[in-house]
Amino acid sequence: MAEYKLLLEHTDVPEYRTLHGYLARGGYAALNRAKGMERQAIIDEIKTSGLRGRGGAGFPTWIKWNGIEKEKTRPHYLICNADEGEPGTFKDKQLMESTPFLVIEGMTIAALATQADAGYIYIRGEFVDAAKSLRAAIDEAYAHGYLGQNILGTGLNFDLYLHMGAGSYECGEESALMSSLMGERGMPRLKFPHAPLPTVAGVWDQPTIINNVETYAAAVPILAKGGEWYVTLGANTKNSRGTKIFSVSAHVNKPGNYEIEFGTPLMELLDLAGGMKGGALKACVPGGSSVPMLNAEDCQNAILAYEELWETGSMVGSGGCMFLNEHTCIVSYTWRTAQFYAMESCGKCTPCREGTKWMLQILERILRGNGQPGDMDLLMEITKQIDGRSFCGLGDAAAWPVAGAIKKFPEEFEYFIKNGRSMVDTPEARAMAPRWAQRAFSAV
């Protein structure tokens, strides 16, 4: 398979950021089709397409849209999760910068299907260029009747707002995002079954739909060309349909965003990115820093699709694909990842608040040459106490990469623990260490 540009087709065309350029390349054809359809028919089209959330969870999009009350008795809200704080992931940033109207049209289609009165794009505060691009596009859409009152004669009144976050990774979690949007602390809330779903009581306790940037963008070609057409993409997979954008980085010759059809082998994505740089493939983190890593052997047979990649031992996640070469110190990489999650924990629940910092301390002492014989077992036990026990998914995101690294590369952890201070005390000792270990000495 080769790269399949659907959402990224016009990212290199500057005019595509303007309404004129967007319309000239087929923009708003999807909304024009959708406006002649019943609301349920739009949702059914999304169902037929097999579209699943592109932010990481892979939840069927149509179930969210269908879950909002059909007989509208109160305001409905639409939220675009554009926080994109997952390390290694930068696809949404490019979509917002280069294809802002694609995101806006997708949200307007969703608003038509769910009777939303207002939408909010919650964008990461550091994404200044993306925010400027969206702001200009929103203003232009209002000026030409594509936002506001009675859009394209549909009777839909839909206002769209841009909300800048403050750079908190935790606010990528939907309930924490809603709290932040309402001016509260960006911390997670109770979820179903202990609390109503957002489609029942979301932002301001009103029915709310939350989807990712890429998910809304994908709704545009689905409505333009039909769900039956979209479902043919990825048809050789178990239950992954359409295209997915992977942000490829680390030790590759051509880092960047690559849009591929689900079912593409992982090694073909590596080929698209120009192959390995600086050494042979050692490991890959295919879906963002929170997913378990794969070793080189796993990568040979890995297929980029939700169920297939899970069976290989990892996840599609947010699509942040990092290829690591043979000179990478896995212990150092794991420590740096653990450092991020310990820093970003909001502190609301004990497993995450204490567990992330405890893992970081153990990894630091291993790298400093003070590791203890039982440290690997202790780390694995801590990950078990965090995984599935934290208030939100951040705990899981912190536990999986640590557990995955120990499972796939136990010999590297054992090397540091066994040799201890003897390998770092003198320049001669450091020179005798493997090259991957030498690169870790200055990490902590």
C-alpha positions as CSV (number, residue, x, y, z in Angstrom):
1,M,0.0,0.0,0.0
2,A,1.1,3.6,-0.5
3,E,0.2,6.8,1.1
4,Y,-3.5,7.6,0.7
5,K,-4.1,11.3,1.0
6,L,-7.6,12.1,1.9
7,L,-7.5,14.7,4.7
8,L,-4.0,15.7,3.8
9,E,-4.6,16.1,0.1
10,H,-4.4,19.9,0.0
11,T,-2.2,20.7,3.0
12,D,0.5,22.0,0.7
13,V,-1.9,24.4,-1.1
14,P,-1.8,27.8,0.8
15,E,-5.1,28.9,-0.8
16,Y,-6.9,26.0,0.9
17,R,-6.8,28.0,4.1
18,T,-9.1,30.5,2.6
19,L,-12.8,30.0,1.9
20,H,-12.3,30.8,-1.8
21,G,-9.6,28.2,-2.1
22,Y,-11.5,25.7,-0.1
23,L,-14.7,26.0,-2.2
24,A,-12.6,25.8,-5.4
25,R,-11.4,22.3,-4.4
26,G,-14.8,20.9,-3.4
27,G,-15.2,22.4,0.0
28,Y,-18.7,22.4,1.5
29,A,-20.0,19.8,-0.9
30,A,-20.5,17.5,2.1
31,L,-22.5,20.1,4.0
32,N,-24.6,20.8,0.9
33,R,-25.4,17.1,0.7
34,A,-26.0,16.8,4.4
35,K,-28.5,19.7,4.5
36,G,-30.9,17.8,2.3
37,M,-30.8,14.7,4.6
38,E,-32.7,13.9,7.8
39,R,-30.6,14.1,10.9
40,Q,-30.7,10.4,11.5
41,A,-29.7,9.8,7.9
42,I,-26.5,11.7,8.6
43,I,-25.8,9.6,11.6
44,D,-26.5,6.5,9.7
45,E,-24.0,7.5,7.0
46,I,-21.4,7.9,9.7
47,K,-22.4,4.5,11.1
48,T,-22.1,2.9,7.6
49,S,-18.6,4.4,7.2
50,G,-17.3,2.6,10.3
51,L,-15.6,5.9,11.5
52,R,-14.1,5.5,14.9
53,G,-12.6,8.3,17.1
54,R,-9.2,9.3,15.9
55,G,-8.0,10.8,19.2
56,G,-6.9,7.5,20.7
57,A,-9.8,5.6,22.1
58,G,-11.2,4.4,18.7
59,F,-14.8,4.6,19.9
60,P,-17.5,4.4,17.2
61,T,-18.4,8.0,16.2
62,W,-22.0,7.3,15.3
63,I,-22.8,6.0,18.8
64,K,-21.9,9.4,20.3
65,W,-23.9,11.3,17.7
66,N,-26.8,8.9,18.1
67,G,-26.8,9.1,21.9
68,I,-27.8,12.7,22.1
69,E,-31.5,13.4,22.8
70,K,-33.6,13.4,19.6
71,E,-36.4,15.6,21.0
72,K,-34.5,18.7,21.8
73,T,-35.6,20.4,25.0
74,R,-32.4,22.2,26.0
75,P,-29.2,23.5,24.5
76,H,-26.9,21.1,22.8
77,Y,-23.1,21.6,22.6
78,L,-20.3,20.4,20.3
79,I,-16.7,20.3,21.4
80,C,-13.6,19.7,19.3
81,N,-10.8,18.2,21.3
82,A,-7.8,20.0,19.8
83,D,-5.5,19.8,22.8
84,E,-3.2,17.2,21.2
85,G,-0.8,16.8,24.1
86,E,0.4,13.2,23.4
87,P,4.1,13.2,22.9
88,G,5.0,12.2,19.4
89,T,1.7,13.3,17.9
90,F,1.3,16.4,15.7
91,K,-1.3,15.5,13.1
92,D,-4.1,17.7,14.5
93,K,-1.8,20.7,14.5
94,Q,-1.2,20.3,10.8
95,L,-4.9,19.9,10.0
96,M,-5.8,23.0,11.9
97,E,-3.0,25.0,10.3
98,S,-3.4,23.9,6.7
99,T,-7.1,22.7,6.5
100,P,-9.1,24.8,9.0
101,F,-12.3,24.8,6.9
102,L,-12.2,21.0,6.8
103,V,-12.5,21.0,10.6
104,I,-15.1,23.7,10.6
105,E,-17.3,21.9,7.9
106,G,-17.0,18.6,9.8
107,M,-18.2,20.3,13.0
108,T,-21.0,22.0,11.2
109,I,-22.2,18.6,9.8
110,A,-22.0,17.2,13.3
111,A,-24.0,20.2,14.6
112,L,-26.7,19.6,11.9
113,A,-26.9,15.9,13.0
114,T,-27.0,16.5,16.7
115,Q,-28.9,19.9,16.8
116,A,-26.0,21.6,18.4
117,D,-26.4,25.3,19.2
118,A,-22.8,26.1,19.7
119,G,-19.4,24.5,19.3
120,Y,-16.0,25.0,21.0
121,I,-12.6,24.2,19.6
122,Y,-10.5,23.6,22.7
123,I,-7.0,24.1,21.3
124,R,-3.7,23.7,23.0
125,G,-2.3,27.0,24.1
126,E,1.1,26.5,22.4
127,F,-0.6,26.0,18.9
128,V,-0.5,29.7,18.1
129,D,-0.2,29.3,14.3
130,A,-3.1,26.8,14.3
131,A,-5.2,29.1,16.4
132,K,-4.5,32.0,14.0
133,S,-5.5,29.9,11.0
134,L,-8.7,28.7,12.7
135,R,-9.6,32.2,13.8
136,A,-9.2,33.6,10.3
137,A,-11.3,30.8,8.8
138,I,-14.0,31.1,11.5
139,D,-14.3,34.9,10.7
140,E,-14.5,34.2,7.0
141,A,-17.1,31.5,7.5
142,Y,-19.3,33.9,9.5
143,A,-18.9,36.6,6.9
144,H,-20.2,34.3,4.1
145,G,-23.0,32.6,5.9
146,Y,-21.2,29.3,6.7
147,L,-21.5,29.9,10.4
148,G,-24.1,31.8,12.5
149,Q,-27.8,32.0,11.7
150,N,-29.7,29.7,9.2
151,I,-26.5,28.2,7.7
152,L,-27.0,27.6,3.9
153,G,-30.7,27.8,4.4
154,T,-30.8,24.7,6.6
155,G,-32.4,26.4,9.6
156,L,-29.3,25.5,11.6
157,N,-28.1,28.2,13.9
158,F,-24.6,27.3,14.9
159,D,-21.9,29.5,16.6
160,L,-18.3,28.3,16.8
161,Y,-15.8,29.6,19.4
162,L,-12.1,29.1,19.8
163,H,-10.9,28.4,23.3
164,M,-7.1,28.4,24.1
165,G,-6.0,25.9,26.8
166,A,-3.1,26.4,29.1
167,G,-0.9,23.5,28.0
168,S,-2.2,20.8,30.4
169,Y,-1.9,17.3,29.1
170,E,-4.7,16.3,31.5
171,C,-7.1,18.6,29.7
172,G,-7.0,16.3,26.7
173,E,-9.2,13.9,28.8
174,E,-12.8,14.8,27.9
175,S,-14.2,15.4,31.4
176,A,-11.1,17.5,32.4
177,L,-11.4,19.4,29.1
178,M,-15.1,20.3,29.9
179,S,-14.1,21.4,33.4
180,S,-11.4,23.7,32.0
181,L,-13.8,25.0,29.4
182,M,-16.2,26.0,32.1
183,G,-13.5,27.9,34.0
184,E,-12.9,25.1,36.6
185,R,-9.7,23.3,37.4
186,G,-8.7,21.0,34.6
187,M,-9.3,17.7,36.5
188,P,-11.3,14.7,35.5
189,R,-14.8,13.9,36.7
190,L,-16.7,10.8,37.5
191,K,-17.7,8.9,34.3
192,F,-20.4,6.5,33.3
193,P,-21.8,4.3,34.9
194,H,-21.2,6.4,38.0
195,A,-22.2,9.7,36.3
196,P,-24.2,10.5,33.1
197,L,-22.5,10.4,29.7
198,P,-21.5,13.7,28.1
199,T,-24.3,13.2,25.6
200,V,-26.7,13.5,28.6
201,A,-25.0,15.9,30.9
202,G,-21.7,17.3,29.5
203,V,-20.5,20.9,29.5
204,W,-22.8,23.1,31.7
205,D,-24.7,19.8,32.4
206,Q,-26.2,20.0,28.9
207,P,-26.0,17.3,26.1
208,T,-22.6,17.5,24.6
209,I,-20.7,15.7,21.8
210,I,-16.9,15.6,22.0
211,N,-14.7,14.4,19.1
212,N,-11.1,14.8,18.0
213,V,-10.0,17.2,15.2
214,E,-9.2,14.3,12.8
215,T,-12.6,12.7,13.5
216,Y,-14.5,15.8,12.5
217,A,-12.4,16.3,9.5
218,A,-13.1,12.7,8.4
219,A,-16.8,13.3,8.5
220,V,-16.4,15.6,5.4
221,P,-15.3,13.1,2.8
222,I,-17.7,10.5,4.3
223,L,-20.7,12.8,3.7
224,A,-19.3,14.0,0.4
225,K,-18.7,10.5,-1.1
226,G,-20.8,8.3,1.1
227,G,-20.3,5.9,3.9
228,E,-20.3,2.8,1.6
229,W,-17.3,4.3,-0.3
230,Y,-15.4,5.1,2.9
231,V,-15.9,1.6,4.3
232,T,-14.0,0.1,1.4
233,L,-10.8,1.7,2.7
234,G,-9.4,-0.7,5.3
235,A,-11.7,-3.4,4.2
236,N,-9.0,-6.0,4.7
237,T,-9.0,-5.3,8.5
238,K,-11.2,-6.7,11.2
239,N,-13.0,-3.5,12.2
240,S,-10.9,-0.5,11.1
241,R,-12.1,1.6,8.2
242,G,-11.0,4.6,6.4
243,T,-7.6,6.4,6.6
244,K,-5.5,7.3,9.6
245,I,-2.8,10.0,9.9
246,F,0.3,8.9,11.6
247,S,2.9,11.4,12.9
248,V,6.2,9.7,12.3
249,S,9.2,10.9,14.2
250,A,12.5,10.0,16.0
251,H,15.1,8.1,14.0
252,V,13.7,8.3,10.4
253,N,15.0,10.1,7.4
254,K,11.7,11.9,6.6
255,P,9.7,12.7,9.7
256,G,6.2,14.1,9.2
257,N,2.6,13.3,8.9
258,Y,1.6,10.4,6.7
259,E,-2.0,9.4,5.9
260,I,-2.4,5.7,5.2
261,E,-5.3,3.3,4.7
262,F,-6.0,1.1,7.7
263,G,-4.4,-2.3,7.1
264,T,-1.1,-0.9,6.0
265,P,1.9,-2.9,7.4
266,L,4.0,-0.9,9.9
267,M,7.1,-1.4,7.9
268,E,5.5,0.2,4.9
269,L,4.9,3.3,7.0
270,L,8.6,3.2,7.9
271,D,9.4,3.1,4.2
272,L,7.2,6.1,3.5
273,A,9.2,8.0,6.1
274,G,12.4,7.3,4.3
275,G,13.6,4.3,6.4
276,M,15.7,4.3,9.5
277,K,18.3,6.9,10.3
278,G,21.5,6.3,12.3
279,G,21.2,2.6,12.7
280,A,18.9,-0.5,12.4
281,L,15.4,-0.6,13.8
282,K,15.4,-1.5,17.5
283,A,11.9,-0.6,18.7
284,C,8.7,1.3,17.7
285,V,6.1,3.2,19.7
286,P,3.3,3.2,17.1
287,G,0.5,5.2,18.7
288,G,2.0,8.0,20.9
289,S,4.1,7.8,24.0
290,S,1.4,6.2,26.1
291,V,1.2,2.9,24.1
292,P,3.4,-0.1,24.7
293,M,6.5,-0.3,22.5
294,L,7.2,-3.1,20.0
295,N,10.6,-4.6,19.4
296,A,12.1,-5.0,15.9
297,E,10.7,-8.5,15.5
298,D,7.2,-7.4,16.4
299,C,7.4,-4.6,13.8
300,Q,7.9,-7.0,10.9
301,N,4.4,-8.4,11.2
302,A,2.6,-5.4,12.7
303,I,-0.5,-4.1,10.9
304,L,-1.8,-0.6,11.4
305,A,-5.3,-1.2,12.5
306,Y,-7.1,-1.2,15.9
307,E,-7.6,-4.9,16.6
308,E,-4.6,-6.1,14.6
309,L,-2.1,-3.8,16.4
310,W,-3.6,-4.7,19.8
311,E,-3.0,-8.4,19.0
312,T,0.6,-7.5,18.3
313,G,0.9,-6.0,21.7
314,S,0.4,-2.3,21.2
315,M,-2.3,0.2,20.0
316,V,-3.1,2.7,17.2
317,G,-3.6,5.3,19.9
318,S,-3.3,8.9,18.7
319,G,-1.0,7.9,15.8
320,G,2.3,9.3,17.2
321,C,4.6,6.7,15.6
322,M,8.2,6.8,16.9
323,F,10.9,4.6,15.4
324,L,13.9,4.0,17.6
325,N,17.3,2.9,16.2
326,E,19.7,0.3,17.7
327,H,21.7,2.9,19.6
328,T,18.6,4.0,21.7
329,C,18.8,3.3,25.4
330,I,15.4,1.9,26.3
331,V,15.9,2.5,30.0
332,S,16.6,6.2,29.3
333,Y,13.7,6.5,26.9
334,T,11.4,4.9,29.5
335,W,12.7,7.3,32.2
336,R,12.0,10.3,30.0
337,T,8.5,9.1,29.2
338,A,7.8,8.5,32.9
339,Q,9.1,12.0,33.7
340,F,6.5,13.5,31.4
341,Y,3.6,11.6,33.0
342,A,4.7,12.3,36.5
343,M,4.9,16.0,35.7
344,E,1.5,16.0,34.0
345,S,-0.5,14.1,36.6
346,C,-3.2,16.4,38.0
347,G,-2.8,14.8,41.4
348,K,-6.5,14.0,41.9
349,C,-6.1,10.3,42.6
350,T,-3.5,8.4,44.6
351,P,-2.5,5.6,42.1
352,C,-1.5,8.2,39.5
353,R,-0.2,10.9,41.8
354,E,2.0,8.6,43.8
355,G,2.6,5.8,41.3
356,T,4.0,8.0,38.5
357,K,6.5,9.6,40.8
358,W,7.5,6.3,42.4
359,M,8.2,4.8,39.0
360,L,10.2,7.9,38.0
361,Q,12.4,7.6,41.2
362,I,13.1,3.9,40.6
363,L,14.0,4.5,36.9
364,E,16.3,7.4,38.0
365,R,18.2,5.3,40.5
366,I,18.6,2.5,37.9
367,L,20.1,5.0,35.4
368,R,22.4,6.5,38.1
369,G,23.8,3.1,38.8
370,N,22.0,2.5,42.1
371,G,19.4,0.0,40.9
372,Q,18.4,-2.8,43.2
373,P,17.9,-6.5,42.2
374,G,14.1,-6.3,42.7
375,D,13.5,-3.0,40.9
376,M,12.1,-4.6,37.7
377,D,9.6,-6.6,39.7
378,L,8.7,-3.6,41.8
379,L,8.2,-1.5,38.6
380,M,5.9,-4.1,37.2
381,E,3.9,-4.3,40.4
382,I,3.5,-0.5,40.5
383,T,2.2,-0.5,36.9
384,K,-0.4,-3.1,37.9
385,Q,-1.6,-0.9,40.7
386,I,-2.0,2.1,38.5
387,D,-3.4,0.5,35.3
388,G,-7.2,0.5,35.5
389,R,-7.2,2.0,39.0
390,S,-6.6,5.7,38.4
391,F,-9.4,8.2,38.1
392,C,-8.8,8.7,34.3
393,G,-6.7,7.3,31.5
394,L,-3.6,9.3,32.4
395,G,-2.6,6.6,34.9
396,D,-3.0,3.9,32.3
397,A,-0.9,6.0,29.9
398,A,1.9,6.3,32.4
399,A,1.9,2.5,33.3
400,W,1.7,1.0,29.8
401,P,5.1,2.3,28.4
402,V,7.0,1.3,31.5
403,A,5.5,-2.2,31.6
404,G,5.9,-2.6,27.8
405,A,9.6,-1.6,27.9
406,I,10.4,-4.0,30.7
407,K,8.6,-6.9,28.9
408,K,10.3,-6.2,25.5
409,F,13.8,-5.2,26.7
410,P,14.4,-6.8,30.2
411,E,18.1,-7.3,29.4
412,E,18.7,-3.6,29.2
413,F,17.2,-3.0,32.6
414,E,19.1,-6.0,34.0
415,Y,22.4,-4.6,32.5
416,F,22.1,-1.4,34.4
417,I,21.0,-3.1,37.7
418,K,23.7,-5.7,37.5
419,N,26.6,-3.4,36.7
420,G,25.6,-0.5,38.9
421,R,28.0,2.2,39.7
422,S,31.0,0.2,38.3
423,M,30.0,1.2,34.8
424,V,29.7,4.9,35.4
425,D,32.4,5.7,37.9
426,T,35.3,6.1,35.4
427,P,35.7,7.1,31.7
428,E,37.3,3.7,31.1
429,A,34.2,1.9,32.5
430,R,31.9,4.0,30.4
431,A,33.8,3.3,27.2
432,M,33.4,-0.4,27.9
433,A,29.6,-0.2,28.0
434,P,27.4,-0.8,25.0
435,R,26.9,2.2,22.8
436,W,23.2,2.4,23.7
437,A,24.1,2.5,27.4
438,Q,26.8,5.2,26.9
439,R,24.1,7.6,25.6
440,A,22.1,7.2,28.8
441,F,24.8,8.3,31.2
442,S,24.1,12.0,30.8
443,A,20.3,11.6,30.8
444,V,19.7,12.1,34.5
